[in-house]
Amino acid sequence: MPIEIGEVNAEIEVDAGGAGAAGGEHARDEASAEALQRWQELARRDAQLAARVEAWGFDD
């Protein structure tokens, strides 16, 4: 059964400045800080695992 779509109209309002833009910057800064923290935790875990492998004498 074919579906026929007629005309579709939509309006979108965008606020390029003001609090919305500043809020986006703040959220991006928080996301960057969280990403850095996760990366640092992964680097620490990688170093721990490397030390454990070396201590046991495993060689991949």
C-alpha positions in Angstrom: 0.0 0.0 0.0 1.8 3.2 -1.2 1.9 6.2 1.1 1.6 9.6 -0.3 3.0 12.6 1.5 1.8 16.0 0.6 3.5 19.3 1.4 5.4 19.6 4.7 6.2 23.0 6.3 8.4 23.5 9.3 9.9 26.5 11.0 12.9 26.3 13.3 14.1 29.1 15.5 17.8 29.2 16.4 19.4 31.5 19.0 23.0 32.0 17.8 24.0 34.1 20.9 23.1 34.6 24.5 22.8 32.1 27.3 22.4 29.2 24.9 25.8 29.6 23.3 27.5 30.1 26.7 25.8 27.1 28.1 27.1 25.0 25.2 30.7 26.1 25.9 30.3 25.2 29.5 29.0 21.8 28.7 31.8 21.2 26.2 34.4 22.2 28.8 32.9 19.7 31.3 32.8 17.0 28.6 36.5 17.7 27.8 37.4 17.5 31.5 35.6 14.2 31.9 37.2 12.8 28.8 40.6 13.8 30.0 39.9 12.2 33.4 38.8 8.9 31.7 41.9 9.0 29.5 44.2 9.4 32.5 42.4 6.6 34.4 42.9 4.3 31.3 46.6 5.3 31.1 47.1 4.4 34.8 45.3 1.1 34.3 47.5 0.4 31.2 50.6 1.1 33.2 49.4 -1.2 36.1 48.7 -4.0 33.7 52.1 -3.5 31.9 53.9 -3.7 35.3 52.0 -6.8 36.2 52.8 -8.5 32.9 56.5 -7.6 33.3 56.6 -8.9 36.9 55.2 -12.2 35.8 57.5 -12.4 32.9 54.7 -12.8 30.3 55.6 -11.8 26.8 52.8 -11.3 24.3 
